[in-house]
Amino acid sequence: MSKIEILAPVGNKEMLRAAVFSGADAVYLGFSGFNARTSADNFNADTLKDAVSFCHARGVAVHVALNTTVYGGELPALEQAIRAVAASGADAVICQDLAVATLIGKIAPQLPRHGSTQMSVHSLQGALELKELGFTRVVLARELSMPEVEHITKHCGIETECFVHGALCMCVSGQCYMSAFLGGRSGNRGSCAGPCRLPFEANTLPEGKPGRLHHLSLKDNSVIDKLDKLQALGVASAKIEGRLRTPEYVAAAVSACLAGREGRAYDRDLLKNAFSRSGFTSGYLDGKIDGTMFGVRSEADAEQTKKTLPMLRELYRRERSRVPVKMKLEIEEGGEKLTVTDADGSKAFAYGDAEPQPARTDPTESLHRSLAKTGGTPFAVEDQDITVEMDGGPWFIPGSAVNELRREALDALLKKREVLRPWPTTEEHVPALPLRTLPPHRTLRARFESWEQVPERALDGIEYLILPIAQADRVPREWRAKTLLELPRVMFGKLEEDTARRIAATQDAGFAGYEVSNIAHLRLCRGLPMSGSFGLNITNQLAAQFYADNGLGSMLILPEVKDSDISTIAPTHNGRPVPTGVLVYGHMPLMITRACPLQNIHDCAHCDKTGVLTDRKAKKFPVRCGLGVRTIYNPVPIYMGDKPGALTVDYGVAYFTLESREEAAKILEMIRTHAPFEGDFTRGLYFKGTN
């Protein structure tokens, strides 16, 4: 059974040292400008080379995060970032945006790609799709239970990586738009402001009263005591979250993971003191998703951490002797030669000029002891891997001479191991971006949560209806040719199999096609008509073209994208334009969660699957429950109906969720007549963009 990799977070040079010296097998770090922790120090082309050199010399792998969504104007800089990663010889790139994956395939095709947790892969079909696309590893969603992890790991055919310790986002990673819409700082761009750590209260509060409780804040995840079980399932890598934390935190988590991997006990209180939010949770992996998963960072927690840090520094004060080597010492009348060889076959030599003297007794045991003193270096040697040969001996040489030979040979080997091994690159470059003009005719699509909402008399001129696939039987036959069936954005547990059955049952029933919003849907609907929804996070031309090449006949651009970047997204298929669209109306789903904020106030038996979260400014965020997840909506809808020519796309989508049939009819009429919106609304991020 292969040992599960201990993968540690690195946000700066000191964290790198802490991760390596405390025993991590691999580290992950961000490349400046394109990673999901922009406020970490991160690494550039030069400092990345230093980091890779340092790690590889010590047998530690380096995974580079290029895991944000990318805007069109950033693609040339992305190309340079990929070339820098290839030049460093790093072991893999972690990516979310399929533009990044596509460019790596063109520029550095041998550079391994890992699918980021931001890709929202939480099902077997999603992992299988990544394998087919050439990814070598998938970082699984944090919300999975142990049986779900096992099912994917045993059948997907590529490596799986699981988070085992650190912060839990409330929302499924990659599907959170709360920070972007509330403050212009996008989680998909690495700038999340952490709004889920602010007060959002699920109790019923009177109008104008602010929320005080933290019903969106989860405790930190910690499943280190189950590491040996994950290893037994075949999970390749155990990931520690925390690139914004301290070196001491990293060392504490790595040390605990080393024990957990072997099924040994570790100091859970010490780990808690390094950082926690009033304790830890293992609710997702245990399949026990309830109100006990929620917690906040208290002043007492922070005070305890401050007291603990000095003790934790001892965990990474010294170099860890971890790289196994073999030593061969040859002594003859004229001098000495020491050969040191590592597991990769790299060799280094040291020659002594001490004049050997005839020995009265056999000095072999003493020489072994001197050669084995590798402390303070990255190297370790077992007694059976030391060979001493004496020509004409036995010979005596002073211990100081042996020590100098050992130091010189190990220094030379370290330098050899520090040499970078770049990945080969091609001359491929980012293609010039198209610049769209406003199409002569724009169409309108209308998405509804259920058939009861559909105002049939108000649908004149609607190009397509979009309804959840579970509503398929409700759609009258005469409407099916212009109805797209929406697949669930996340499909935990048996929902993926259920969705596959529904697709099979509806594909010959006269529907126009399927609205897809997850990488798994490409596989489930291969060969069938597909349109892309905003859950695909399409933000640039390369990603749009990827989806056009993989079967999408039209696609929504992520509502985080600014108007000027929207105008550079113009995918084609067989020489013909593939239509793009935007949301022109709708309460944006800001979060989709597996944990339920309403469980802070009551259990599922006493819930009607609806609720409201009140924030610290007394704004009320609707919550709806269904298909095993909760959706949290923006209280203020996007409205672009009175600006028909503002965005260069082929269609708009009116996205109805909370509205009645009568309200939907009224809004459709407003969009048709380009009327101003009545009441509070937002233009979203179309004109101001995100950080």
QUIVENFEN-V200099 format. One record per residue. SS is DSSP state (H for helix, E for strand, C for the rest). PHI is phi in degrees with one decimal (NA if undefined). Layout:
((SS,PHI) (SS,PHI))
//
This chain:
((C,NA) (C,-70.9) (C,-70.7) (C,-70.7) (E,-72.0) (E,-94.8) (E,-110.0) (E,-108.2) (E,-83.1) (E,-134.6) (C,-108.1) (C,-163.0) (H,-65.1) (H,-67.1) (H,-66.6) (H,-61.2) (H,-61.1) (H,-62.4) (H,-63.6) (H,-72.4) (H,-68.2) (H,-85.4) (C,116.8) (C,-63.0) (C,-81.8) (E,-154.1) (E,-128.8) (E,-126.4) (E,-144.0) (E,-99.2) (E,-92.7) (C,-51.6) (C,95.5) (C,-136.7) (C,-137.4) (C,-80.2) (C,-138.4) (C,-66.9) (C,-87.6) (C,-74.2) (C,-64.2) (C,61.6) (E,-131.0) (C,-110.4) (H,-58.3) (H,-78.9) (H,-69.3) (H,-65.5) (H,-60.0) (H,-61.2) (H,-65.5) (H,-65.1) (H,-59.1) (H,-60.1) (H,-70.8) (H,-63.9) (H,-60.1) (C,-106.8) (C,75.7) (C,-107.8) (E,-82.1) (E,-126.1) (E,-109.1) (E,-104.3) (E,-85.0) (E,-120.4) (C,-112.9) (C,-112.1) (C,-73.7) (C,-122.4) (C,-92.7) (H,-53.6) (H,-67.7) (H,-93.0) (H,-61.2) (H,-60.9) (H,-67.3) (H,-62.3) (H,-56.5) (H,-65.8) (H,-63.4) (H,-63.4) (H,-63.7) (H,-66.8) (H,-64.5) (H,-61.3) (H,-65.4) (H,-76.3) (C,75.4) (C,-56.9) (C,-82.6) (E,-168.3) (E,-115.9) (E,-97.0) (E,-134.7) (C,-107.1) (C,-75.0) (H,-69.8) (H,-65.7) (H,-64.7) (H,-60.2) (H,-63.7) (H,-65.5) (H,-60.6) (H,-60.2) (H,-85.8) (H,-91.0) (C,-136.3) (C,-61.6) (C,-88.1) (C,-73.1) (C,-63.1) (E,-118.1) (E,-112.0) (E,-78.0) (C,-62.0) (H,-60.3) (H,-65.1) (H,-79.4) (C,59.2) (C,-85.8) (C,-136.4) (C,-144.9) (H,-61.7) (H,-64.0) (H,-65.2) (H,-65.7) (H,-63.5) (H,-65.8) (H,-63.2) (H,-59.1) (H,-63.5) (C,-83.8) (C,97.5) (C,-71.2) (C,-101.6) (E,-153.2) (E,-123.0) (E,-89.4) (C,-72.7) (C,-57.6) (C,-74.0) (C,-82.8) (C,-78.3) (C,-86.9) (H,-57.3) (H,-62.2) (H,-68.5) (H,-61.7) (H,-61.5) (H,-59.7) (H,-68.6) (H,-60.6) (H,-79.2) (H,-124.2) (C,-86.4) (C,81.8) (C,-130.7) (E,-67.7) (E,-115.8) (E,-128.9) (E,-124.2) (E,-71.4) (E,-118.4) (E,-160.3) (E,124.6) (C,-62.8) (C,-110.7) (C,-67.6) (C,-68.0) (C,-90.1) (C,-57.5) (C,-57.2) (C,90.1) (C,-114.5) (C,-101.2) (C,-120.8) (H,-66.8) (H,-61.7) (H,-65.4) (H,-78.5) (H,-88.2) (H,-142.4) (C,77.5) (C,-110.5) (C,-84.5) (H,-64.9) (H,-71.7) (H,-109.7) (C,83.7) (C,-116.9) (C,-53.9) (C,-87.7) (C,67.6) (H,-62.6) (H,-68.3) (H,-87.8) (C,-89.1) (C,-63.7) (E,-140.8) (E,-104.0) (C,-87.9) (C,-64.7) (C,-70.0) (C,-122.9) (C,-67.0) (C,-54.0) (C,89.4) (C,-90.5) (C,-74.7) (C,-75.8) (C,-117.0) (C,-93.9) (E,-107.2) (C,-89.9) (C,-116.4) (C,-100.9) (E,-90.2) (C,-61.7) (E,-66.6) (E,-76.2) (E,-151.8) (C,-127.5) (H,-61.8) (H,-70.0) (H,-110.2) (H,-61.2) (H,-64.8) (H,-71.3) (H,-61.5) (H,-61.1) (H,-64.4) (H,-73.9) (C,100.3) (C,-61.9) (C,-81.4) (E,-142.7) (E,-107.2) (E,-100.7) (E,-96.9) (C,-84.8) (C,138.8) (C,-70.0) (C,-100.6) (C,-96.8) (C,-103.4) (H,-58.3) (H,-63.8) (H,-60.0) (H,-60.6) (H,-62.5) (H,-63.7) (H,-68.4) (H,-62.6) (H,-61.1) (H,-64.4) (H,-65.0) (H,-60.6) (H,-70.8) (H,-60.8) (H,-61.2) (C,-94.4) (C,74.5) (C,-90.5) (C,-72.7) (C,-139.3) (C,-81.6) (H,-67.0) (H,-66.5) (H,-62.9) (H,-64.5) (H,-63.5) (H,-69.1) (H,-62.7) (C,-178.5) (C,-158.0) (C,-112.3) (C,55.1) (C,105.5) (E,-120.6) (E,-134.3) (C,-124.5) (H,-57.3) (H,-64.7) (H,-64.4) (H,-77.4) (C,72.3) (C,-116.8) (C,-96.6) (C,-150.9) (H,-66.8) (H,-72.2) (H,-77.7) (E,-91.9) (C,-169.9) (C,-129.0) (C,-84.8) (C,-92.9) (H,-63.7) (H,-64.6) (H,-59.7) (H,-64.1) (H,-66.4) (H,-65.1) (H,-61.5) (H,-59.2) (H,-71.0) (H,-85.7) (H,-54.4) (H,-57.6) (H,-65.0) (H,-69.9) (H,-62.9) (H,-63.7) (H,-68.9) (H,-133.7) (C,-71.7) (C,-113.7) (C,-59.6) (C,-92.7) (C,-79.1) (C,-135.2) (E,-92.7) (E,-70.3) (E,-134.7) (E,-115.6) (E,-125.1) (E,-132.1) (E,-105.2) (E,-114.4) (E,-123.9) (E,-139.4) (C,-58.0) (C,-88.2) (E,157.8) (E,-131.3) (E,-139.2) (E,-114.6) (E,-111.6) (E,-117.2) (E,-128.4) (E,-96.7) (C,-67.1) (C,-84.9) (C,91.3) (C,-69.7) (E,-125.7) (E,-138.2) (E,-129.2) (E,-140.1) (E,-118.5) (E,-103.1) (C,-116.0) (C,-70.1) (C,-79.6) (C,-61.4) (E,-113.3) (E,-57.0) (C,-95.9) (C,-78.1) (C,-126.6) (C,-67.5) (C,-90.2) (H,-57.3) (H,-62.1) (H,-64.5) (H,-64.5) (H,-57.6) (H,-62.0) (H,-65.9) (H,-69.3) (C,-77.5) (C,-81.0) (C,-99.4) (C,-55.8) (C,86.1) (C,-120.7) (C,-75.7) (E,-104.1) (E,-135.8) (C,-134.4) (C,-89.3) (H,-57.9) (H,-71.0) (H,-99.2) (E,-109.1) (E,-120.0) (E,-120.9) (E,-120.4) (E,-123.7) (C,-95.7) (C,81.5) (C,-81.7) (C,-74.4) (E,-118.6) (E,-109.1) (C,-131.3) (C,-63.2) (H,-57.6) (H,-62.0) (H,-70.2) (H,-65.4) (H,-60.7) (H,-66.8) (H,-58.3) (H,-61.5) (H,-60.3) (H,-64.7) (H,-68.4) (H,-68.9) (H,-61.6) (H,-66.3) (H,-67.0) (H,-58.8) (H,-62.2) (H,-63.0) (H,-72.2) (H,-78.2) (C,-66.1) (C,-72.7) (C,-124.0) (C,-63.9) (C,-81.7) (C,-65.6) (C,-124.8) (C,-103.3) (C,-94.8) (C,-62.7) (C,-132.2) (C,-64.7) (C,-67.7) (C,-61.5) (C,-78.0) (C,-71.1) (C,-127.5) (C,-77.0) (C,-109.3) (C,-65.4) (C,-66.1) (C,-64.7) (C,-130.8) (C,-116.0) (E,-111.3) (E,-125.7) (E,-114.9) (E,-128.7) (E,-105.0) (E,-127.4) (C,-76.9) (C,-152.2) (H,-65.3) (H,-59.9) (H,-78.8) (C,-75.4) (C,-88.5) (H,-54.3) (H,-72.6) (H,-102.3) (C,-99.2) (C,-58.3) (C,83.1) (E,-74.7) (E,-69.6) (E,-140.7) (E,-91.2) (E,-126.6) (E,-136.5) (E,-55.2) (H,-61.7) (H,-67.0) (H,-93.6) (H,-54.9) (H,-66.7) (H,-82.3) (C,-78.8) (C,-58.7) (H,-56.6) (H,-69.4) (H,-96.3) (H,-65.2) (H,-65.2) (H,-120.7) (E,-120.3) (E,-95.7) (E,-93.9) (E,-83.7) (C,-88.0) (C,-60.4) (C,-63.9) (C,-128.9) (C,-135.8) (C,-74.8) (C,63.0) (C,-83.3) (H,-65.5) (H,-64.2) (H,-64.3) (H,-63.1) (H,-64.9) (H,-60.6) (H,-65.0) (H,-65.8) (H,-62.5) (H,-61.4) (H,-75.9) (H,-110.1) (C,-68.1) (C,-112.1) (C,-99.3) (C,91.2) (C,-77.4) (C,-73.0) (E,152.7) (E,-129.6) (E,-95.0) (E,-109.6) (C,-148.6) (C,-149.4) (H,-58.1) (H,-64.0) (H,-65.0) (H,-59.9) (H,-75.3) (H,-65.0) (C,-111.9) (C,-54.9) (C,86.3) (C,-105.5) (C,-65.1) (E,-133.5) (E,-126.6) (E,-96.4) (C,-102.1) (H,-69.3) (H,-62.5) (H,-76.5) (C,55.8) (C,-82.4) (C,-128.0) (C,-154.6) (H,-65.1) (H,-65.3) (H,-66.3) (H,-61.1) (H,-67.4) (H,-55.9) (H,-68.6) (H,-64.1) (H,-68.7) (C,-106.9) (C,107.0) (E,-79.8) (E,-89.9) (E,-165.9) (E,-160.0) (E,-84.7) (C,-84.3) (C,-55.8) (C,-66.5) (C,-82.3) (C,-84.1) (C,-77.0) (H,-55.2) (H,-66.3) (H,-78.4) (H,-57.8) (C,-71.3) (C,-103.3) (C,-108.0) (C,-146.7) (C,-69.5) (E,-133.3) (E,-145.1) (C,52.9) (C,81.7) (E,-110.2) (E,-63.2) (C,-101.3) (E,-59.5) (E,-116.7) (E,-142.3) (E,-138.6) (E,-72.8) (E,-106.4) (E,-156.8) (E,149.7) (C,-76.6) (C,-60.5) (E,-69.6) (E,-78.6) (E,-144.5) (E,-128.4) (E,-127.9) (C,-90.9) (C,-72.6) (C,-112.1) (H,-63.8) (H,-70.5) (H,-72.3) (H,-72.4) (C,-121.0) (C,-163.5) (C,-88.5) (H,-62.4) (H,-64.4) (H,-111.2) (C,-124.2) (C,-97.6) (C,70.5) (E,-134.2) (E,-172.7) (E,-140.2) (E,-107.9) (E,-106.1) (E,-88.4) (C,-69.6) (C,-103.2) (C,72.4) (C,-78.2) (E,-110.9) (E,-107.0) (E,-64.8) (E,-123.3) (E,-129.6) (E,-114.5) (E,179.6) (C,56.6) (C,80.5) (E,-136.8) (E,-112.5) (E,-117.0) (E,-109.9) (E,-104.4) (C,-66.4) (C,-67.2) (C,-108.2) (E,-79.1) (E,-69.3) (E,-144.0) (C,-128.3) (C,-61.9) (C,-91.9) (C,-129.7) (C,-65.0) (C,-106.2) (C,-76.3) (C,-123.7) (C,-85.5) (C,-134.5) (C,-90.3) (E,-150.7) (E,-116.7) (E,-120.9) (E,-89.4) (E,-105.3) (C,-92.1) (C,-132.0) (C,-99.0) (C,-81.4) (C,-80.4) (H,-59.6) (H,-66.8) (H,-64.6) (H,-63.0) (H,-61.0) (H,-64.7) (H,-68.5) (H,-60.7) (H,-66.7) (H,-61.7) (H,-65.7) (H,-61.5) (C,-97.2) (C,57.0) (C,-79.4) (C,-66.6) (C,-79.4) (C,-98.6) (C,107.1) (C,-72.4) (E,-155.8) (E,-135.2) (C,-84.6) (C,66.3) (C,-114.9) (C,-64.1) (C,-109.5) (C,-113.3) (C,68.0) (C,-131.8) (C,-87.0))
//
